[in-house]
C-alpha cells in the first residue's frame, strides 16, 4: 500500500518488512490501484532504498 508520495519517490507499506521509499523511476506501470515495479518484489531489499525513521528524525 502506498502511504505517502513525495517529489521523487513514494512510501510503500510492507508486511513483515520495514516500509521503504521507492524511487519513481522504479515504476514500470500503474493500473487501477496497483503499482508495478521494474524489478521483482524479492529484489526490493537488495536495492538499498531508504526507509522512514523508526522513531522520527531523518530517513535512512
C-alpha positions in Angstrom: 0.0 0.0 0.0 1.3 3.5 -0.9 1.3 5.6 2.3 3.0 8.8 1.1 4.0 10.3 -2.3 7.0 12.8 -2.5 8.5 14.5 -5.5 11.0 11.7 -6.4 9.7 8.7 -4.5 6.8 7.1 -2.6 6.5 5.3 0.7 5.3 1.7 0.5 3.9 -0.2 3.5 5.2 -3.8 3.5 4.0 -6.6 5.8 6.9 -8.4 7.7 9.4 -5.8 6.3 10.2 -2.2 7.1 8.4 0.3 4.9 10.5 1.7 2.0 10.7 4.7 -0.2 10.6 3.5 -3.8 12.0 5.9 -6.4 9.5 6.9 -9.1 11.9 5.7 -11.8 11.4 2.1 -10.5 7.8 2.2 -11.5 7.0 0.2 -14.6 3.2 0.6 -14.7 0.3 1.8 -12.7 -3.1 0.1 -13.2 -6.2 1.0 -11.2 -5.0 0.8 -7.6 -1.8 -1.2 -8.2 1.8 -0.1 -8.8 4.1 -2.4 -10.7 7.9 -2.1 -10.3 10.5 -2.8 -12.9 12.2 -5.2 -10.6 10.9 -8.4 -9.0 9.5 -8.0 -5.5 12.1 -10.3 -4.0 14.8 -7.8 -5.0 13.4 -4.8 -3.2 15.5 -5.4 -0.1 18.6 -5.6 -2.3 18.1 -2.1 -3.7 19.1 -0.2 -0.5 16.3 2.2 -0.9 15.7 4.4 2.2 13.3 3.5 4.9 11.4 6.0 7.1 12.9 6.5 10.6 11.5 4.2 13.2 11.0 7.0 15.8 11.1 10.3 14.0 14.1 12.1 12.5 15.6 11.7 9.1 15.2 8.8 6.6 17.9 6.3 6.4 
